[in-house]
Amino acid sequence: MPNVRKLVACFALLALSVTTALAVEGGNPKKGKFLYKKNCKSCHVEGGEGKNLSPLNKTQSQWNRLFDKGTHPKKGEVWKGLSEQDLKDINQYLYNHAADSDQPETCG
Ligand code: HEC
């Protein structure tokens, strides 16, 4: 039953991500995942306005560089609706599950 195995793996990743050492000062990865789904997935899905994006699309340093710029690469208005803390949280979530992280994430 591969689906059950995938679910279990996702759950394990989630549980692990809560205890992961923080890489972004003051970022909350759990909140970040929620915010990412709410604010980014609306466009970044298969067939959406932006391409299907997941933490795995970039490395940790690439994610940090993106957030250091302080603006969305194409749609500046997207990040204007988010607080500095929201962005830190999203950055933390993406960082924790980036391609070169301990727990790369494809699910969610
Ligand atoms: C209103 C739609 C929309 C929303 C909401 C949105 N984006 Fe985008 N995003 C785009 C479009 C359009 C592009 C340009 C096409 C592409 O590369 O996907 C883009 C590009 C990007 C890229 C560059 C892709 C690459 O490979 O370098 C990143 C990274 C990105 N967005 C991250 C985010 C994050 C993080 C959020 C949530 C905080 C977000 N976007 C929310 C529309 C959106």
py3Dmol code that shows the C-alpha trace and the ligand (Angstrom):
import py3Dmol

protein = """\
ATOM      1  CA  MET A   1       0.000   0.000   0.000  1.00  0.00           C
ATOM      2  CA  PRO A   2       2.242   2.809  -1.227  1.00  0.00           C
ATOM      3  CA  ASN A   3      -0.264   5.545  -0.330  1.00  0.00           C
ATOM      4  CA  VAL A   4      -0.245   4.645   3.327  1.00  0.00           C
ATOM      5  CA  ARG A   5       3.530   4.567   3.305  1.00  0.00           C
ATOM      6  CA  LYS A   6       3.625   8.036   1.757  1.00  0.00           C
ATOM      7  CA  LEU A   7       1.212   9.350   4.362  1.00  0.00           C
ATOM      8  CA  VAL A   8       3.328   7.944   7.149  1.00  0.00           C
ATOM      9  CA  ALA A   9       6.433   9.477   5.600  1.00  0.00           C
ATOM     10  CA  CYS A  10       4.736  12.858   5.352  1.00  0.00           C
ATOM     11  CA  PHE A  11       3.643  12.664   8.938  1.00  0.00           C
ATOM     12  CA  ALA A  12       7.152  11.788  10.057  1.00  0.00           C
ATOM     13  CA  LEU A  13       8.523  14.752   8.116  1.00  0.00           C
ATOM     14  CA  LEU A  14       5.992  17.053   9.725  1.00  0.00           C
ATOM     15  CA  ALA A  15       6.823  15.819  13.194  1.00  0.00           C
ATOM     16  CA  LEU A  16      10.532  16.222  12.506  1.00  0.00           C
ATOM     17  CA  SER A  17      10.156  19.702  11.077  1.00  0.00           C
ATOM     18  CA  VAL A  18       8.748  20.936  14.368  1.00  0.00           C
ATOM     19  CA  THR A  19      11.896  19.950  16.222  1.00  0.00           C
ATOM     20  CA  THR A  20      14.387  21.084  13.573  1.00  0.00           C
ATOM     21  CA  ALA A  21      16.906  23.678  14.656  1.00  0.00           C
ATOM     22  CA  LEU A  22      15.889  27.088  13.396  1.00  0.00           C
ATOM     23  CA  ALA A  23      17.867  28.428  10.491  1.00  0.00           C
ATOM     24  CA  VAL A  24      16.070  31.706  10.042  1.00  0.00           C
ATOM     25  CA  GLU A  25      16.071  33.985  13.054  1.00  0.00           C
ATOM     26  CA  GLY A  26      12.628  33.807  14.631  1.00  0.00           C
ATOM     27  CA  GLY A  27      10.955  31.831  11.842  1.00  0.00           C
ATOM     28  CA  ASN A  28       8.227  29.319  12.657  1.00  0.00           C
ATOM     29  CA  PRO A  29       8.199  26.533  10.035  1.00  0.00           C
ATOM     30  CA  LYS A  30       4.828  25.153  11.064  1.00  0.00           C
ATOM     31  CA  LYS A  31       3.160  28.490  10.621  1.00  0.00           C
ATOM     32  CA  GLY A  32       5.175  28.979   7.470  1.00  0.00           C
ATOM     33  CA  LYS A  33       3.755  25.863   5.901  1.00  0.00           C
ATOM     34  CA  PHE A  34       0.250  27.088   6.589  1.00  0.00           C
ATOM     35  CA  LEU A  35       1.037  30.541   5.227  1.00  0.00           C
ATOM     36  CA  TYR A  36       2.740  29.091   2.178  1.00  0.00           C
ATOM     37  CA  LYS A  37      -0.324  27.028   1.343  1.00  0.00           C
ATOM     38  CA  LYS A  38      -2.587  29.975   1.915  1.00  0.00           C
ATOM     39  CA  ASN A  39      -0.575  32.656   0.139  1.00  0.00           C
ATOM     40  CA  CYS A  40       1.576  30.926  -2.458  1.00  0.00           C
ATOM     41  CA  LYS A  41      -0.198  27.780  -3.520  1.00  0.00           C
ATOM     42  CA  SER A  42      -3.057  29.784  -4.987  1.00  0.00           C
ATOM     43  CA  CYS A  43      -0.796  30.583  -7.947  1.00  0.00           C
ATOM     44  CA  HIS A  44       1.966  28.020  -7.622  1.00  0.00           C
ATOM     45  CA  VAL A  45       0.089  24.859  -8.529  1.00  0.00           C
ATOM     46  CA  GLU A  46      -0.016  22.671 -11.604  1.00  0.00           C
ATOM     47  CA  GLY A  47      -1.811  24.725 -14.228  1.00  0.00           C
ATOM     48  CA  GLY A  48      -1.784  27.874 -12.072  1.00  0.00           C
ATOM     49  CA  GLU A  49      -0.490  31.349 -12.874  1.00  0.00           C
ATOM     50  CA  GLY A  50       2.928  30.508 -11.484  1.00  0.00           C
ATOM     51  CA  LYS A  51       4.710  27.195 -11.851  1.00  0.00           C
ATOM     52  CA  ASN A  52       4.144  24.330  -9.441  1.00  0.00           C
ATOM     53  CA  LEU A  53       6.535  25.248  -6.657  1.00  0.00           C
ATOM     54  CA  SER A  54       7.632  23.193  -3.667  1.00  0.00           C
ATOM     55  CA  PRO A  55      10.420  23.543  -1.108  1.00  0.00           C
ATOM     56  CA  LEU A  56      12.394  21.072  -3.233  1.00  0.00           C
ATOM     57  CA  ASN A  57      12.619  23.475  -6.162  1.00  0.00           C
ATOM     58  CA  LYS A  58      15.487  25.348  -4.552  1.00  0.00           C
ATOM     59  CA  THR A  59      18.409  24.886  -2.205  1.00  0.00           C
ATOM     60  CA  GLN A  60      18.535  26.411   1.249  1.00  0.00           C
ATOM     61  CA  SER A  61      20.745  29.282   0.149  1.00  0.00           C
ATOM     62  CA  GLN A  62      18.561  29.957  -2.884  1.00  0.00           C
ATOM     63  CA  TRP A  63      15.493  30.276  -0.674  1.00  0.00           C
ATOM     64  CA  ASN A  64      17.325  32.567   1.707  1.00  0.00           C
ATOM     65  CA  ARG A  65      18.542  34.727  -1.150  1.00  0.00           C
ATOM     66  CA  LEU A  66      14.998  35.023  -2.469  1.00  0.00           C
ATOM     67  CA  PHE A  67      13.684  36.222   0.886  1.00  0.00           C
ATOM     68  CA  ASP A  68      16.677  38.489   1.477  1.00  0.00           C
ATOM     69  CA  LYS A  69      15.622  40.444  -1.585  1.00  0.00           C
ATOM     70  CA  GLY A  70      12.411  41.266   0.230  1.00  0.00           C
ATOM     71  CA  THR A  71      10.197  41.072  -2.830  1.00  0.00           C
ATOM     72  CA  HIS A  72       8.455  38.436  -4.925  1.00  0.00           C
ATOM     73  CA  PRO A  73      10.357  37.811  -8.186  1.00  0.00           C
ATOM     74  CA  LYS A  74       7.394  38.635 -10.414  1.00  0.00           C
ATOM     75  CA  LYS A  75       4.445  39.835  -8.367  1.00  0.00           C
ATOM     76  CA  GLY A  76       5.572  42.503  -5.932  1.00  0.00           C
ATOM     77  CA  GLU A  77       2.062  42.934  -4.561  1.00  0.00           C
ATOM     78  CA  VAL A  78       2.016  39.350  -3.218  1.00  0.00           C
ATOM     79  CA  TRP A  79       4.558  40.063  -0.493  1.00  0.00           C
ATOM     80  CA  LYS A  80       3.112  43.456   0.356  1.00  0.00           C
ATOM     81  CA  GLY A  81       0.148  41.663   1.921  1.00  0.00           C
ATOM     82  CA  LEU A  82       2.427  39.662   4.221  1.00  0.00           C
ATOM     83  CA  SER A  83       4.080  40.841   7.410  1.00  0.00           C
ATOM     84  CA  GLU A  84       7.809  40.515   8.008  1.00  0.00           C
ATOM     85  CA  GLN A  85       7.055  37.703  10.445  1.00  0.00           C
ATOM     86  CA  ASP A  86       4.879  35.881   7.882  1.00  0.00           C
ATOM     87  CA  LEU A  87       7.721  35.990   5.382  1.00  0.00           C
ATOM     88  CA  LYS A  88      10.210  34.738   7.973  1.00  0.00           C
ATOM     89  CA  ASP A  89       7.902  31.822   8.719  1.00  0.00           C
ATOM     90  CA  ILE A  90       7.477  30.944   5.045  1.00  0.00           C
ATOM     91  CA  ASN A  91      11.222  31.271   4.507  1.00  0.00           C
ATOM     92  CA  GLN A  92      11.831  28.920   7.428  1.00  0.00           C
ATOM     93  CA  TYR A  93       9.419  26.309   6.105  1.00  0.00           C
ATOM     94  CA  LEU A  94      10.913  26.364   2.609  1.00  0.00           C
ATOM     95  CA  TYR A  95      14.456  26.331   4.015  1.00  0.00           C
ATOM     96  CA  ASN A  96      13.792  23.359   6.283  1.00  0.00           C
ATOM     97  CA  HIS A  97      12.577  21.262   3.350  1.00  0.00           C
ATOM     98  CA  ALA A  98      14.804  22.566   0.561  1.00  0.00           C
ATOM     99  CA  ALA A  99      16.494  20.233  -1.921  1.00  0.00           C
ATOM    100  CA  ASP A 100      19.679  20.070   0.154  1.00  0.00           C
ATOM    101  CA  SER A 101      17.991  19.948   3.570  1.00  0.00           C
ATOM    102  CA  ASP A 102      17.852  17.006   5.990  1.00  0.00           C
ATOM    103  CA  GLN A 103      14.159  16.555   5.250  1.00  0.00           C
ATOM    104  CA  PRO A 104      13.415  17.429   1.642  1.00  0.00           C
ATOM    105  CA  GLU A 105       9.678  17.563   1.215  1.00  0.00           C
ATOM    106  CA  THR A 106       7.536  16.807  -1.779  1.00  0.00           C
ATOM    107  CA  CYS A 107       4.244  16.300  -0.029  1.00  0.00           C
ATOM    108  CA  GLY A 108       1.894  19.163   0.722  1.00  0.00           C
TER     109      GLY A 108
END
"""
ligand_1 = """\
43
HEC
C -0.790 36.104 -7.864
C -0.097 34.846 -8.158
C 1.150 34.500 -7.331
C 1.223 34.349 -5.976
C 0.128 34.495 -4.935
C 2.602 33.976 -5.687
N 3.322 33.905 -6.853
Fe 5.270 33.374 -7.052
N 5.178 33.692 -9.058
C 4.035 34.027 -9.763
C 4.354 34.122 -11.173
C 3.360 34.437 -12.286
C 5.733 33.832 -11.303
C 6.567 33.779 -12.574
C 6.428 32.448 -13.257
C 7.124 31.382 -12.437
O 8.366 31.370 -12.399
O 6.432 30.571 -11.828
C 6.226 33.563 -9.942
C 7.527 33.224 -9.637
C 7.965 32.851 -8.388
C 9.282 32.356 -8.092
C 10.407 32.177 -9.087
C 10.400 30.781 -9.587
C 11.786 30.286 -9.826
O 11.934 29.127 -10.207
O 12.759 31.005 -9.580
C 9.324 32.078 -6.768
C 10.496 31.507 -5.980
C 8.036 32.403 -6.224
N 7.212 32.866 -7.230
C 7.700 32.267 -4.883
C 6.472 32.598 -4.336
C 6.162 32.537 -2.928
C 7.119 32.055 -1.843
C 4.877 32.961 -2.794
C 4.077 33.120 -1.504
C 4.631 34.016 -0.495
C 4.380 33.285 -4.121
N 5.376 33.068 -5.042
C 3.090 33.721 -4.408
C 2.791 34.249 -9.232
C 2.460 34.218 -7.883
"""
view = py3Dmol.view(width=600, height=400)
view.addModel(protein, "pdb")
view.setStyle({"model": 0}, {"cartoon": {"style": "trace"}})
view.addModel(ligand_1, "xyz")
view.setStyle({"model": 1}, {"stick": {}})
view.zoomTo()
view.show()
